[in-house]
Amino acid sequence: MKRSVAVAPRRGREQAEKMILTCHHYWLIEKATGPKSRGECKYCGTRKDFSNFIPDFTLFKTLYNGLVRIDPDSNQIVGDLAESWEVSDDGVTWTFKLKENVKFADGTDFNAEAAKYSFDKMRDEDFGAAYYSQFSIIQDVSVVDDYTVQLTTDKPFSPLLISLSHPVAAMVSPTAYDKYGEDFASHPTGTGAYLLKSWEGETVILERNPYYTGEPPWPDEIKFIAVAEAGTRVAMLENKEVDIITTVPPQDVERLRANSNLRIESFPSLLMPVIEVNCLKGPLQNKLVRQAIMYAIDRQAIVEGIMLGFAAEPRSVIAIVPHYKSFDPWPYDPEKAKELLSEAGYPNGFDITLWTSNSRALQGEAVQGYLGAVGINADLTAWDWPPYLEKTMSPAKPEDEKDLWIVGRGTMGADFWMYRLFYSQSSNNVYGYANPAVDELLRGRHWCDEAKEYLAVEGPERVAVRPMEGGW
């Protein structure tokens, strides 16, 4: 199963400070009886169905590998399909030596030609790959020999490995993609430990990839069942209908811990719930209004009252990843929020839409209440996950229905997050945010000295969203 199920013991205060942003996820595992058979494990996830398969990274990572990955224990980049790599002295040529004797789940050899095929797809703007702008820095991909591939960037760019560790940088079978084309998402074919056996609505079944050459996975088969309602997931586990569930409601944790047949484990997550803003629409075009919203919300009260302490007040717009910078939290100050609204020309507030997924409905209700207290009347809608994902992943437009929406964001590295969400020309700028000063800082993200990444990430965040700089 997923490596992240194995959880380290709780750490001391110093480590807790490093995890200040983490919102903990919970996994329950049957302990006394174990799975119903050695060959099958039933896993219950949070979705209503799997109609949008690819963005489900829990599934994704069982099917695919990239050249590199982040080791969950050390938080460092390690090889995955790449055995080793080196970068030229001028910082623009990256040479990867690939593992030999690796095959895709359809029997196609993984080699340098296959790697080039995947990179050519992910950096092709016309192809419409997810996170295209993040990989557009790669100017050329060349095959050196059967198991050596070379990436050339237009300028030195040390965060490249972080970008390549993201699941969207996975290697795909050229044979399968050429065969299925636009329907490839229904026939995912990677080098992972599992392959897709069947997919019907809310149930996906994976089985062992017979060509997988890594450590043999356990179990032989995994059944992923999408159940959006948290109480139903808990009941299914207690009734032994499933073996593992995720995202346990905080209010159920202590009761479930008392059940000797279950094991509950928590671990830091890179996923961070955030309120996202359409900066191109109505009052939200005004920076003072956006600042007022930030001051209006008591994040610590949400941590304590809704998450019951299984989260922490954010100290950055990014999770704790390499080159993370901790700032003082944005203060809760409703009177300041009202002053800013008056200064912006909205002394009596205004009407706005607020969206959330069903799983974050309580957080949405809390935000709705805080906004109402300063005069912003938020019409709250809780969505099922598939349509919600579709509506909130696309770049903001002035004519969009959405104003504010709550979503969990995760990232592999600070640069990856800041560039794709705050650079005005990014294909993943879902806010419609545009700030010439931030753009200029992010355009300077080309360097070869990794130590400079702290400054390169801190600068854009300080200007973009920190109150002491008049940001956001």
Buried (B, 14 or more C-beta within 10 A) or exposed (E): BBEBBEBEEEEEEEEEEBBBBBBBBBBBBBEEEEBBEEEBBBBBBBBBBBBBBBBBEBBBBBBBBBBBBBEBEEEEBEBBBBEEBEBEEEBBBBBBBBBEEBBBBBEBBBBBEBBBBBBBBBBEEEEEBBBBBBBBBBEBBEBEEEBBBBBBBEBBBBBBBBBBBBBBBBBBBBBBBEEBEEEBEEBBBBBBBBBBEEBEEBBBBBBBBEBBEEEEBEBBBBBBBBBBEBEEBBBBBBEEBBBBBBBBBBEBBEEBEEBEEBBBBBBBBBBBBBBBBBBBBEBBEBBBBBBBBBBBBBBEEBBEEBBEEBBBBBBBBBBBBBBBBEBEBBEBBBEBBBBBBBBBEBEEBBEBBBBBBBBBBBBBBBBBBBBEBBBBEBEBBBBBBBEBBEBBEEBBEEEBEBBBBBBBBBBBBBBBBBBBBBBBEBBBBBBBBBBEEBBEBBEBBBBBEEEBBBEBBBBBBBBBBBBEEEBB
